[in-house]
Amino acid sequence: MSLMSGKSSRLPEVLWLHLELSQYPILADEIRERMRKELFSRGVIHPEDFQREVEEKAVLSQRREGLDDPFSQEPGEIWQRRLNRIRDNLTDFYFAHNLPHDLFEEIVWAALAKGAPHREVLLQFNPELAPQDVLFAQAEKYKALPEEEKGKVQHHLQEIMVVLIKGMVSDHLPFVSRAKNFLTLSNLQEIKRRRIGRGKIGGKAAGMLLAWQALQREDPEDPLDIRGRVLIPSSYFIGSDVYYEFKALNRLVHFMDQKYKTWEEIEAEYPQIVEAYLGGRFPDGVLRGLRVLLTEVGNHPLIVRSSSLLEDSFGTSFAGKYDSFFCPNQSTPEDNLQALTDAICRIYASVLSPGALLYRRHQGLTDYDERMGILIQEVQGVPYRSYFFPTLAGVAFGRNPFRWTQRIRREDGLVRMVWGLGTRAVDRVPNDYPRMVALSHPGLRPEKQARDIHKYSQRFIDLLDLEGNSFKSLPIAEVIAGDYPFIQELFSLDKGDSIQPIYTRAAALQPGQAVLTFDHLLSKTDFVPLMRAILKKLERQLDYVPDVEFTVDIITDSRRPQVGVHLLQCRPLSSRDWAQVPPVPKDIPAEDQIFSTHRLVPQGHVSGIRYVVYVDPKRYGQVPDYATKSELARVVGRLNKRLEGHRFILMGPGRWGSTNLDLGVKVTYADIYNASVLVEIAADSMGEAPEPSYGTHFFQDLVEARVYPLALQPAAGDTVFNWSFFEQSPNELETLLPADARYAGYVKVIDVPAVAGGRFLEIVMNGEQEEALAFLTGRK
């Protein structure tokens, strides 16, 4: 049985031997005596020659230490200690360079067995202190043992694996406790081969690898065999230590205290930080690794993704807080390298972005030493015309918190998907609607009429323009044609009063006639049972509700189209505790009811609400310029800070967080995190209901800030909206923010107890009843 691994190409043989012998401070003398006997008996060196060399080197060492008359200046006992140490070093040297390591292991075994013949031999070095090369070599030795001996060392192997996982992947204990049961030695060796620089690969990469390994495990509860149908993209990693090397090389270390500055300073200085990072250079070894990477992938498009040590951990997803960038990779090698390094620099700079630092501050993570790993992946997709994009991309969740009918089972999960790159699935974009699929009932849509199905469908596609070497967002009508190979699976025809299937792949399409419904994919393939099986298996194996990003391939060379999934990311789902909430009360007087809704209601209960921050939907639509609309979001942000410590809700038009100012208030995490509820009002002037934000980065912000999202349609027949309460209540904006008094025509702050006789606002949101009601109550 092996005690130690074979020789490492990076660790000198003598140092390796010394590391092992240092574990036996008492037995080392006996072990070395046996080693010398082997050297002498095998003719490596004659005993007299060995002793002569020991004495010569001892005398040389005396002279090095300043003794010019060694026999008179050094006492006999010191001379003897010197001889012993030289003898030990010379023994290690000759043995390491002339005899096999297996012989050394036999000698150690014999010495150990002599003292305790029935005792189990332990791992003879401290894995926490050993170099990774030593750990890999030892693990390989254990894996190569005969089956009957592997059981005796399994606990040693697991200890080594845990140390490697903590050093290379993640040291978050909830992750490590799961990863040690799924990640294999070959997984870690592949990470090592594809890692540039040292350090951990970060949370995003770690979550993807763990999930993929869990899905490969045989499971009798699987309703279908999914092991060969889920892949991960070809991936490369930049270790988190490179982040420190980059900052030290470019003298950027002084920015480390940025997280302790005021919010105003952080926001004002960030553009200069980005500029400084973009002017940085990388260590030569990192550049060599990136050139090798680009040679291996050729001109395949890449995505450069953040993978910080905190990212995708339990309770803190950091969704959308750090940047990711597409590199079409279609130019010269040097231009491609420049684009790749620029993307890495920008991601490094995003560690200090206002949104990321505020998020860390709000999550109590300011003092954590955040380091950024980088995940570089080949973009999944196929070329079409001059473009490159996946057939389908999206996000999937193990729980569905929003139901548009009680037939939907929450525990079967939800998919939010788009045609093209998945950016439109995770970002809240203007004028577009990803397809929301309840996996329990994929055929049930919130929309019933053909005109609504068309109206609330995806209208733009994000893709890579290979000829232009750029990322683009284009109208679908400019991209799709009848020759698109998956047109039957994804598209339908708008016939005016009906939506009909496409029956031929070479369909003749009129402009704007093709509608992205995904109907054929959902009804004629096993996409839905496959996604449901993936989510259920991840929850069983990893013991948490999953949130995954994915792309889909469609294979149409069989009678029934087949689908395959590429797993891009997996993390624990950010969600509230689904505690029991009271039923919506039925005895509230009409004059005390403030608003209600029956659409996409979450599960929650908020009482003691003192303030309502209300952006008037009608007046917002009359704002004369974009500068004013943009400033209204900042006013909301200042109120968010001013009202900290008070319970308040936000109400206003359209899609909050949208990049399109015409569709809603363009707030960020920094503007809303202290609120209790965010109510999005579908104003008649805007003509559209708020799109459910579930699954977007904005929604993750709401969940992690513990802000309930509510969609409200005042014009709906079953909805209560107390217009007089909002229009007649006094506005406290000038009192709270005197400098923003000029915006009082658009933003109103209602002090509820002041207008309701000391009563407060209470909101009961019962997802099971599909009803939410806000009403006045005496309870605080």
DOMAR-384602 format. One line per 4 residues: their letters; for each residue x, y, z of C-alpha. Coordinates in Angstrom, 2 decimals. Example, Ala and Ser with C-alpha at 12.3 -4.5 7.8 and 13.67 -1.06 7.14 Angstrom:
// residues 2
AS> 12.30,-4.50,7.80  13.67,-1.06,7.14
//
This chain:
// residues 780
MSLM> 0.00,0.00,0.00  1.29,3.43,-0.90  2.04,6.05,1.72  3.05,8.79,-0.65
SGKS> 2.77,9.50,-4.31  5.33,9.24,-7.03  7.70,12.06,-7.88  6.34,15.40,-9.02
SRLP> 7.74,17.29,-11.97  7.53,20.46,-9.91  8.87,19.28,-6.53  12.58,18.26,-6.23
EVLW> 13.03,14.61,-5.27  15.09,15.40,-2.18  12.57,17.96,-0.92  9.78,15.46,-1.51
LHLE> 11.59,12.85,0.59  12.35,15.38,3.30  8.66,16.36,3.46  7.70,12.75,4.11
LSQY> 10.43,12.09,6.68  9.49,15.23,8.59  6.27,13.44,9.56  8.30,10.92,11.64
PILA> 10.38,12.98,14.10  11.22,9.92,16.20  11.25,7.12,13.63  13.24,9.18,11.11
DEIR> 16.58,8.00,12.53  15.63,4.36,12.16  14.17,4.93,8.69  17.34,6.66,7.49
ERMR> 19.50,3.90,8.93  17.57,1.40,6.81  17.87,3.70,3.80  21.68,3.75,4.18
KELF> 21.75,-0.05,4.38  19.92,-0.20,1.06  22.34,2.33,-0.47  25.34,0.29,0.68
SRGV> 23.92,-3.15,-0.16  22.89,-2.07,-3.67  26.30,-0.55,-4.41  25.10,3.00,-4.80
IHPE> 27.99,4.17,-2.59  30.57,2.40,-0.40  30.15,2.94,3.36  33.69,4.34,3.71
DFQR> 33.19,6.74,0.81  29.90,7.83,2.31  31.48,8.52,5.71  34.39,10.39,4.11
EVEE> 31.95,12.64,2.19  29.97,13.30,5.38  33.11,14.48,7.19  34.27,16.62,4.26
KAVL> 30.93,18.37,3.96  30.82,18.86,7.72  34.18,20.64,7.64  33.01,22.79,4.72
SQRR> 29.92,23.75,6.70  32.10,24.81,9.63  34.06,27.15,7.38  30.85,28.60,5.96
EGLD> 29.84,29.41,9.51  33.12,31.30,10.19  35.22,28.67,12.00  38.87,28.83,10.86
DPFS> 40.13,26.24,13.42  37.19,23.83,13.62  38.80,21.19,15.86  39.55,23.66,18.65
QEPG> 36.66,26.07,18.21  33.79,23.57,18.22  32.98,21.26,21.16  32.74,17.54,20.47
EIWQ> 28.98,17.31,21.03  28.35,20.15,18.52  30.61,18.43,15.96  28.62,15.22,16.41
RRLN> 25.31,17.04,15.85  26.78,18.55,12.71  27.86,15.14,11.42  24.42,13.67,12.09
RIRD> 22.62,16.40,10.17  25.02,16.18,7.21  24.63,12.38,7.27  20.82,12.68,7.18
NLTD> 20.87,15.18,4.30  23.34,13.06,2.32  21.22,9.95,2.93  18.15,11.71,1.55
FYFA> 20.11,12.99,-1.44  21.57,9.66,-2.54  18.39,7.71,-1.90  16.12,10.18,-3.73
HNLP> 18.33,10.25,-6.83  19.23,6.57,-7.06  16.54,4.32,-5.60  12.79,4.00,-6.32
HDLF> 10.25,5.70,-4.13  8.38,2.44,-3.63  11.42,1.11,-1.77  11.29,4.08,0.58
EEIV> 7.62,3.35,1.25  8.43,-0.27,2.08  11.08,0.90,4.56  8.59,3.22,6.26
WAAL> 5.97,0.49,6.40  8.44,-1.86,8.02  9.46,0.73,10.62  5.85,1.47,11.46
AKGA> 4.85,-2.17,11.60  7.69,-2.90,14.02  6.29,-0.46,16.56  2.57,-1.28,16.05
PHRE> 2.06,-4.28,13.75  -1.76,-4.13,13.84  -2.19,-0.37,13.66  -3.62,1.26,10.54
VLLQ> -1.01,3.33,8.75  -2.17,6.95,8.54  -1.71,9.54,5.82  1.85,10.59,6.48
FNPE> 1.69,14.29,5.69  -0.66,17.18,6.43  -2.82,17.73,3.31  -3.68,21.27,4.40
LAPQ> 0.02,22.23,4.13  1.10,20.08,1.20  1.54,21.46,-2.34  -1.30,20.65,-4.74
DVLF> 1.06,18.55,-6.87  1.69,16.33,-3.88  -2.04,16.00,-3.24  -2.84,15.11,-6.84
AQAE> -0.06,12.55,-7.01  -1.11,10.94,-3.74  -4.75,10.82,-4.83  -3.73,9.18,-8.12
KYKA> -1.78,6.58,-6.15  -4.81,5.80,-4.01  -7.10,5.56,-7.05  -4.71,3.05,-8.66
LPEE> -4.83,0.63,-5.72  -6.56,-2.74,-6.08  -10.22,-2.65,-5.11  -9.64,-4.65,-1.91
EKGK> -7.21,-2.00,-0.65  -9.11,1.13,-1.68  -11.51,0.87,1.25  -8.62,1.17,3.70
VQHH> -7.60,4.55,2.32  -10.97,6.00,1.31  -11.03,8.41,4.25  -7.53,9.62,3.33
LQEI> -8.62,10.15,-0.27  -11.67,12.14,0.79  -9.54,14.37,2.99  -7.24,15.08,0.05
MVVL> -10.23,15.77,-2.21  -11.71,18.23,0.30  -8.42,20.11,0.56  -8.17,20.29,-3.24
IKGM> -11.78,21.47,-3.56  -11.21,24.20,-0.95  -8.00,25.31,-2.64  -9.12,25.19,-6.26
VSDH> -12.91,25.56,-6.37  -14.61,27.05,-3.31  -14.13,27.05,0.45  -17.78,27.82,1.31
LPFV> -18.73,24.96,3.60  -22.27,24.38,2.23  -20.67,23.92,-1.19  -17.78,21.77,0.06
SRAK> -20.13,19.45,1.97  -21.91,18.67,-1.30  -19.00,18.83,-3.72  -16.94,16.20,-1.87
NFLT> -19.66,13.65,-2.75  -19.83,14.54,-6.46  -16.63,16.02,-7.83  -14.07,13.45,-8.91
LSNL> -10.30,13.49,-9.15  -10.57,13.70,-12.93  -12.85,16.78,-12.54  -10.19,18.52,-10.48
QEIK> -7.41,17.48,-12.85  -9.37,18.96,-15.76  -9.86,22.20,-13.81  -6.12,22.29,-13.18
RRRI> -5.40,21.75,-16.88  -7.79,24.50,-17.95  -6.97,26.97,-15.19  -4.77,29.96,-15.91
GRGK> -2.94,31.16,-12.81  -3.49,30.01,-9.27  -6.41,30.35,-6.89  -10.03,29.29,-6.84
IGGK> -12.24,29.26,-9.93  -15.11,31.00,-8.09  -18.76,30.42,-7.32  -20.30,30.51,-10.78
AAGM> -17.89,27.93,-12.21  -18.17,25.84,-9.04  -21.97,25.71,-9.14  -22.02,24.68,-12.80
LLAW> -19.55,21.82,-12.29  -21.28,20.54,-9.15  -24.70,20.52,-10.82  -23.44,18.72,-13.90
QALQ> -21.79,16.01,-11.81  -25.00,15.58,-9.79  -26.97,15.13,-13.01  -24.59,12.40,-14.18
REDP> -25.30,10.25,-11.14  -27.58,7.26,-11.66  -30.83,7.80,-9.80  -33.73,5.33,-9.64
EDPL> -36.17,8.24,-9.20  -35.32,9.71,-12.61  -38.43,9.53,-14.82  -36.12,9.47,-17.85
DIRG> -32.39,9.01,-18.35  -30.98,12.52,-18.50  -27.30,11.71,-18.00  -26.29,11.88,-21.65
RVLI> -28.61,14.75,-22.49  -27.15,17.44,-20.25  -23.75,18.89,-21.12  -21.67,21.86,-19.99
PSSY> -19.86,24.19,-22.39  -16.15,23.89,-23.01  -14.87,26.08,-20.18  -11.64,27.71,-19.04
FIGS> -10.85,29.38,-15.75  -8.69,32.23,-14.51  -7.82,31.60,-10.86  -8.83,34.20,-8.29
DVYY> -5.20,34.86,-7.31  -4.64,36.46,-10.73  -6.96,39.25,-9.58  -4.44,40.15,-6.87
EFKA> -1.49,39.77,-9.25  -3.18,42.10,-11.74  -3.82,44.76,-9.09  -0.29,44.54,-7.71
LNRL> 1.33,44.66,-11.17  -0.66,47.75,-12.15  -0.49,49.50,-8.76  -4.25,49.32,-8.24
VHFM> -4.09,48.04,-4.66  -5.02,51.46,-3.29  -8.58,50.90,-4.54  -9.11,48.10,-2.01
DQKY> -10.58,50.53,0.53  -13.22,51.72,-1.96  -15.86,49.64,-0.20  -15.54,51.75,2.95
KTWE> -16.19,55.08,1.21  -19.51,56.90,1.07  -22.03,55.97,-1.58  -21.50,59.30,-3.32
EIEA> -17.72,58.76,-3.50  -18.13,55.20,-4.78  -20.48,56.32,-7.52  -18.39,59.34,-8.54
EYPQ> -15.07,57.49,-8.71  -16.16,54.34,-10.52  -15.64,55.65,-14.09  -12.02,56.46,-13.22
IVEA> -11.59,52.98,-11.76  -12.82,51.36,-14.98  -10.41,53.50,-16.98  -7.50,52.56,-14.70
YLGG> -8.27,48.85,-14.95  -8.58,49.00,-18.74  -5.09,50.49,-18.85  -3.64,47.58,-16.91
RFPD> -1.48,44.75,-18.21  -1.42,41.08,-17.28  1.45,38.92,-16.04  3.33,37.22,-18.86
GVLR> 2.23,33.77,-17.74  -1.42,34.77,-17.86  -1.03,36.19,-21.38  0.63,32.97,-22.52
GLRV> -2.28,31.00,-21.09  -4.84,33.22,-22.84  -3.01,32.81,-26.17  -3.09,29.04,-25.74
LLTE> -6.81,29.25,-24.95  -7.52,31.26,-28.10  -5.51,28.80,-30.18  -7.53,25.90,-28.79
VGNH> -10.95,27.48,-29.46  -10.03,28.98,-32.84  -12.69,31.47,-33.97  -15.50,30.05,-31.86
PLIV> -17.34,32.87,-30.02  -16.62,33.20,-26.30  -18.37,34.63,-23.28  -16.28,35.99,-20.41
RSSS> -18.18,35.68,-17.14  -17.56,36.80,-13.59  -17.03,34.02,-11.06  -16.29,35.67,-7.74
LLED> -15.71,33.76,-4.54  -19.07,34.97,-3.17  -21.10,34.54,-6.34  -23.96,32.02,-6.46
SFGT> -23.51,31.09,-2.81  -26.36,30.32,-0.41  -28.45,33.44,0.15  -26.29,35.78,-1.94
SFAG> -26.52,35.19,-5.67  -24.94,38.51,-6.76  -27.19,38.18,-9.82  -26.26,40.86,-12.32
KYDS> -23.89,42.63,-9.93  -20.73,41.76,-11.83  -20.27,42.09,-15.57  -20.09,39.47,-18.32
FFCP> -19.06,40.09,-21.92  -19.41,38.33,-25.26  -16.33,38.11,-27.48  -17.35,37.15,-31.05
NQST> -13.68,36.23,-31.63  -13.75,36.79,-35.40  -10.75,39.14,-35.84  -6.97,38.69,-35.87
PEDN> -5.31,36.75,-33.02  -3.99,39.96,-31.46  -7.35,41.75,-31.74  -9.12,38.74,-30.26
LQAL> -6.63,38.71,-27.38  -7.19,42.44,-26.81  -10.96,41.97,-26.70  -10.55,39.10,-24.25
TDAI> -8.24,41.01,-21.90  -10.48,44.09,-22.05  -13.44,41.95,-20.98  -11.43,40.53,-18.06
CRIY> -10.32,44.03,-17.01  -13.90,45.28,-17.01  -15.05,42.33,-14.89  -12.23,42.98,-12.43
ASVL> -13.31,46.64,-12.25  -16.93,45.62,-11.64  -15.89,44.24,-8.23  -15.79,47.92,-7.23
SPGA> -18.96,48.98,-9.04  -21.53,50.92,-7.01  -24.15,48.22,-7.38  -21.83,45.45,-6.22
LLYR> -20.46,47.37,-3.24  -23.90,48.49,-2.08  -25.20,44.93,-2.42  -22.30,43.63,-0.31
RHQG> -22.91,46.35,2.28  -26.61,45.49,2.49  -25.84,41.76,2.77  -23.30,42.32,5.56
LTDY> -20.37,41.30,3.34  -18.41,44.53,3.22  -15.50,43.16,5.25  -15.18,39.99,3.18
DERM> -12.05,39.85,1.04  -13.81,39.42,-2.28  -11.68,38.02,-5.10  -12.74,37.57,-8.67
GILI> -12.28,34.41,-10.65  -13.11,34.40,-14.36  -15.08,31.79,-16.28  -14.47,31.76,-20.03
QEVQ> -16.85,29.57,-22.04  -17.49,28.77,-25.65  -20.84,30.31,-26.56  -23.40,27.61,-27.23
GVPY> -25.21,27.98,-30.53  -25.16,27.46,-34.27  -24.53,29.85,-37.15  -27.52,31.09,-39.12
RSYF> -26.89,33.41,-42.04  -24.16,35.74,-40.71  -25.30,35.36,-37.11  -24.50,33.03,-34.22
FPTL> -26.89,32.23,-31.36  -28.38,29.28,-29.48  -31.66,27.77,-30.57  -33.14,28.53,-27.19
AGVA> -31.81,29.97,-23.92  -33.31,30.75,-20.58  -33.54,30.25,-16.86  -35.38,27.55,-14.95
FGRN> -36.48,27.43,-11.32  -37.42,24.58,-9.04  -40.35,26.58,-7.66  -42.97,28.71,-9.37
PFRW> -44.05,31.52,-7.01  -46.49,33.08,-9.50  -49.51,31.28,-10.86  -52.03,32.64,-13.35
TQRI> -54.37,29.73,-12.63  -54.78,27.49,-9.61  -54.22,24.46,-11.82  -50.49,25.28,-11.90
RRED> -48.36,23.34,-9.40  -45.68,25.53,-7.85  -43.40,22.59,-7.02  -43.00,21.64,-10.70
GLVR> -41.11,24.82,-11.43  -41.01,27.56,-14.03  -39.00,28.29,-17.20  -38.38,31.75,-18.63
MVWG> -36.99,31.37,-22.16  -36.09,33.27,-25.30  -34.90,32.65,-28.82  -31.21,33.60,-29.11
LGTR> -28.74,34.52,-26.42  -30.11,34.30,-22.89  -29.49,37.95,-22.01  -33.12,38.79,-22.72
AVDR> -34.22,36.10,-20.28  -32.23,37.45,-17.31  -32.34,41.19,-18.03  -35.49,43.28,-17.88
VPND> -35.54,44.70,-21.38  -37.97,47.15,-23.00  -40.69,46.19,-25.49  -40.19,42.46,-25.10
YPRM> -41.71,39.43,-23.42  -39.85,36.17,-22.83  -42.06,33.07,-22.77  -43.00,32.02,-19.23
VALS> -43.74,28.30,-19.00  -45.30,26.64,-15.97  -43.72,23.19,-16.15  -46.76,21.55,-14.55
HPGL> -49.04,22.86,-17.34  -46.91,24.14,-20.24  -49.91,24.72,-22.47  -51.57,27.17,-20.09
RPEK> -50.77,30.77,-20.98  -51.76,33.98,-19.16  -52.98,35.24,-22.57  -56.06,33.81,-24.23
QARD> -56.69,35.84,-27.37  -54.51,35.66,-30.49  -53.83,39.38,-30.41  -52.59,39.11,-26.81
IHKY> -50.38,36.12,-27.61  -48.74,38.15,-30.37  -48.59,41.31,-28.26  -46.88,39.58,-25.33
SQRF> -44.36,37.60,-27.37  -40.65,38.12,-27.90  -39.96,40.79,-30.53  -36.18,41.15,-30.52
IDLL> -33.31,38.69,-30.48  -29.85,39.08,-28.96  -27.16,37.48,-31.11  -23.56,37.69,-32.31
DLEG> -22.97,39.23,-35.71  -20.03,37.22,-37.06  -19.38,39.53,-39.97  -19.50,42.62,-37.79
NSFK> -17.66,40.88,-34.92  -20.15,42.35,-32.46  -23.06,41.69,-30.11  -26.40,42.96,-31.47
SLPI> -30.09,43.19,-30.60  -32.21,42.98,-33.76  -35.93,42.83,-34.53  -36.90,39.21,-35.05
AEVI> -38.52,40.10,-38.36  -35.09,41.10,-39.70  -33.52,37.78,-38.73  -36.06,35.01,-39.24
AGDY> -36.82,33.53,-42.65  -38.59,30.43,-43.89  -35.30,28.54,-44.17  -34.59,28.67,-40.45
PFIQ> -34.12,24.99,-39.50  -36.13,25.10,-36.26  -38.93,27.35,-37.38  -41.64,24.72,-36.82
ELFS> -40.56,24.05,-33.24  -40.33,27.69,-32.13  -42.62,29.81,-34.30  -46.30,30.03,-35.19
LDKG> -48.21,32.05,-37.78  -50.36,35.01,-36.86  -53.52,34.74,-38.98  -55.16,37.76,-37.40
DSIQ> -57.92,36.05,-35.48  -55.88,32.93,-34.65  -52.35,31.65,-34.07  -51.61,28.57,-36.19
PIYT> -48.72,26.08,-36.41  -46.14,26.23,-39.20  -46.38,23.01,-41.20  -43.29,23.22,-43.40
RAAA> -39.69,24.17,-42.71  -39.48,26.21,-45.89  -42.51,28.30,-44.99  -43.10,31.48,-46.92
LQPG> -43.33,34.20,-44.30  -44.81,37.64,-44.58  -43.09,40.39,-42.54  -44.23,40.26,-38.93
QAVL> -46.27,37.09,-39.47  -43.99,34.76,-37.49  -44.71,34.74,-33.76  -42.43,33.16,-31.18
TFDH> -44.73,30.85,-29.25  -42.48,27.78,-28.70  -45.71,25.77,-28.98  -44.32,22.87,-31.01
LLSK> -41.30,22.59,-28.73  -43.54,22.38,-25.68  -46.09,19.95,-27.12  -44.15,17.79,-29.62
TDFV> -40.82,17.25,-27.86  -39.84,16.07,-24.39  -38.38,19.47,-23.48  -40.84,19.98,-20.60
PLMR> -40.39,16.55,-18.94  -36.62,16.88,-19.44  -36.47,20.28,-17.72  -38.75,19.06,-14.96
AILK> -36.55,16.00,-14.43  -33.40,18.15,-14.33  -34.82,20.45,-11.67  -36.18,17.61,-9.54
KLER> -32.92,15.67,-9.72  -30.84,18.69,-8.77  -33.07,19.29,-5.76  -32.84,15.64,-4.67
QLDY> -29.11,15.34,-5.14  -27.98,18.75,-3.89  -30.64,19.33,-1.25  -31.61,22.80,-2.38
VPDV> -34.12,24.30,-4.79  -32.18,25.08,-7.99  -32.00,28.14,-10.20  -30.28,27.28,-13.50
EFTV> -29.32,29.00,-16.73  -29.31,26.87,-19.85  -29.32,26.67,-23.63  -31.08,24.08,-25.75
DIIT> -30.11,22.24,-28.93  -32.82,20.78,-31.15  -31.98,17.73,-33.25  -34.46,17.21,-36.08
DSRR> -32.95,14.22,-37.89  -35.45,11.80,-36.32  -39.22,11.34,-36.50  -39.62,13.23,-33.24
PQVG> -37.28,16.18,-32.65  -34.90,15.61,-29.75  -33.59,18.23,-27.35  -30.34,18.47,-25.44
VHLL> -29.50,20.92,-22.69  -26.29,22.81,-21.99  -26.09,23.77,-18.33  -24.49,27.21,-17.96
QCRP> -25.06,28.01,-14.30  -26.68,26.57,-11.20  -27.19,28.15,-7.80  -29.62,27.87,-4.88
LSSR> -32.86,29.66,-5.69  -33.15,32.99,-3.90  -36.56,32.83,-2.32  -38.45,33.81,0.77
DWAQ> -39.47,31.35,3.40  -42.88,30.23,2.23  -44.54,30.58,5.57  -48.25,30.32,6.02
VPPV> -50.01,33.65,5.55  -53.50,34.53,6.71  -56.34,34.42,4.21  -57.26,37.70,2.59
PKDI> -59.89,39.28,4.88  -63.38,39.62,3.43  -64.86,42.03,6.00  -62.81,45.16,5.27
PAED> -65.04,48.19,4.63  -64.77,49.49,1.07  -63.48,52.88,2.23  -60.54,51.14,4.03
QIFS> -59.49,49.08,1.01  -56.60,50.77,-0.82  -55.86,48.33,-3.65  -56.17,44.68,-4.60
THRL> -54.95,42.34,-7.32  -55.64,38.80,-8.53  -52.69,38.38,-10.89  -49.32,36.70,-10.18
VPQG> -49.61,37.08,-6.43  -46.67,36.01,-4.24  -47.01,34.60,-0.74  -46.47,37.19,1.99
HVSG> -47.80,39.47,4.69  -46.60,43.00,5.52  -48.16,45.08,8.29  -47.35,48.39,9.95
IRYV> -46.67,50.23,6.69  -46.28,53.93,7.46  -45.33,55.44,4.09  -46.45,54.95,0.50
VYVD> -44.05,56.31,-2.13  -46.31,56.81,-5.13  -45.15,57.75,-8.63  -48.32,58.94,-10.32
PKRY> -48.80,56.81,-13.49  -50.80,59.47,-15.33  -48.34,62.26,-14.62  -45.34,60.03,-15.31
GQVP> -46.66,59.58,-18.84  -46.70,63.38,-19.19  -43.10,63.97,-18.09  -41.67,66.18,-20.84
DYAT> -38.12,64.82,-21.09  -35.96,61.79,-20.36  -33.68,63.73,-18.01  -36.61,64.35,-15.67
KSEL> -37.75,60.71,-15.89  -34.25,59.59,-15.06  -34.07,61.97,-12.11  -37.36,60.62,-10.73
ARVV> -35.60,57.29,-10.19  -32.90,59.11,-8.23  -35.58,60.78,-6.12  -36.94,57.32,-5.32
GRLN> -33.41,56.29,-4.41  -33.01,59.23,-2.05  -36.36,58.39,-0.44  -35.19,54.79,-0.07
KRLE> -32.28,56.08,1.99  -34.26,58.74,3.85  -36.97,56.28,4.95  -34.56,53.63,6.19
GHRF> -35.88,52.33,9.49  -39.51,52.99,8.49  -41.75,50.48,6.78  -42.76,51.76,3.34
ILMG> -43.86,50.53,-0.09  -43.14,51.76,-3.61  -45.89,52.18,-6.21  -45.62,53.42,-9.75
PGRW> -46.18,52.82,-13.45  -45.05,50.00,-15.69  -41.87,48.02,-15.47  -39.66,49.27,-12.68
GSTN> -36.02,48.60,-13.47  -36.59,48.68,-17.24  -33.92,50.30,-19.40  -36.72,52.04,-21.32
LDLG> -37.74,55.17,-19.39  -41.08,55.28,-21.18  -42.09,51.91,-19.74  -41.32,52.50,-16.08
VKVT> -39.10,54.00,-13.42  -35.47,53.11,-14.14  -34.42,52.16,-10.62  -31.56,49.93,-9.53
YADI> -30.94,47.85,-6.44  -29.57,50.97,-4.73  -32.94,52.71,-5.12  -35.32,50.10,-3.70
YNAS> -33.65,47.80,-1.18  -35.27,49.29,1.96  -38.84,48.99,0.66  -41.21,46.20,1.74
VLVE> -43.32,45.92,-1.44  -42.88,47.14,-5.01  -46.23,47.60,-6.75  -46.04,47.94,-10.54
IAAD> -49.16,49.65,-11.90  -50.37,49.01,-15.44  -51.40,52.52,-16.45  -53.96,52.99,-19.19
SMGE> -51.68,55.55,-20.83  -49.03,52.91,-21.27  -51.46,50.39,-22.64  -49.70,47.29,-21.30
APEP> -49.61,45.23,-18.15  -46.30,45.01,-16.32  -44.30,42.03,-17.51  -43.55,39.57,-14.69
SYGT> -39.97,40.17,-13.62  -39.55,36.67,-12.18  -36.20,35.20,-13.11  -34.54,38.46,-14.06
HFFQ> -31.64,39.98,-12.19  -34.03,42.71,-11.08  -36.30,40.09,-9.52  -33.30,38.56,-7.72
DLVE> -32.64,42.01,-6.29  -36.20,42.20,-5.00  -36.06,38.76,-3.42  -32.70,39.20,-1.74
ARVY> -33.67,42.65,-0.49  -36.88,41.01,0.78  -39.10,43.26,-1.35  -42.37,41.66,-2.48
PLAL> -43.25,42.36,-6.14  -46.91,42.96,-7.03  -48.47,43.63,-10.44  -51.57,45.80,-10.33
QPAA> -54.10,46.51,-13.10  -56.51,49.23,-11.87  -58.69,48.88,-14.98  -59.40,45.18,-14.36
GDTV> -62.96,44.49,-13.29  -62.05,42.54,-10.15  -59.45,45.04,-8.92  -59.77,47.63,-6.16
FNWS> -57.84,50.87,-6.59  -58.74,53.72,-4.23  -57.93,56.69,-6.45  -59.09,59.22,-3.87
FFEQ> -56.58,57.92,-1.33  -53.69,58.54,-3.72  -54.95,61.78,-5.27  -56.27,63.56,-2.15
SPNE> -53.67,62.60,0.45  -51.12,65.34,1.28  -47.61,65.00,-0.18  -44.78,64.76,2.36
LETL> -41.99,64.83,-0.24  -40.94,68.40,0.52  -40.83,67.68,4.25  -38.64,64.60,3.80
LPAD> -36.48,65.86,0.90  -36.68,69.66,0.67  -34.21,69.77,-2.21  -36.52,67.57,-4.32
ARYA> -39.69,69.58,-3.79  -39.84,70.44,-7.52  -40.66,66.79,-8.28  -43.75,66.77,-6.05
GYVK> -45.97,66.83,-9.13  -44.73,63.35,-10.05  -43.71,61.71,-6.76  -45.97,61.69,-3.74
VIDV> -45.07,60.40,-0.28  -48.17,59.55,1.76  -47.80,59.39,5.54  -50.51,56.78,6.17
PAVA> -51.18,57.38,9.90  -51.40,61.12,9.25  -54.25,60.67,6.75  -55.88,57.59,8.30
GGRF> -56.39,58.64,11.89  -53.33,56.89,13.22  -53.96,53.66,11.36  -51.35,51.89,9.22
LEIV> -51.44,50.04,5.92  -51.43,46.26,5.86  -51.00,44.00,2.81  -51.96,40.33,2.77
MNGE> -50.69,38.44,-0.28  -52.05,34.91,-0.51  -50.64,33.11,-3.51  -52.85,30.09,-2.96
QEEA> -55.98,32.27,-3.17  -54.39,34.29,-6.00  -55.40,37.46,-4.20  -53.68,40.39,-2.49
LAFL> -55.37,43.17,-0.57  -53.94,46.38,0.92  -56.15,47.89,3.62  -56.07,50.28,6.56
TGRK> -55.78,48.75,10.01  -55.02,49.82,13.54  -52.15,47.35,13.81  -48.60,48.68,13.61
//
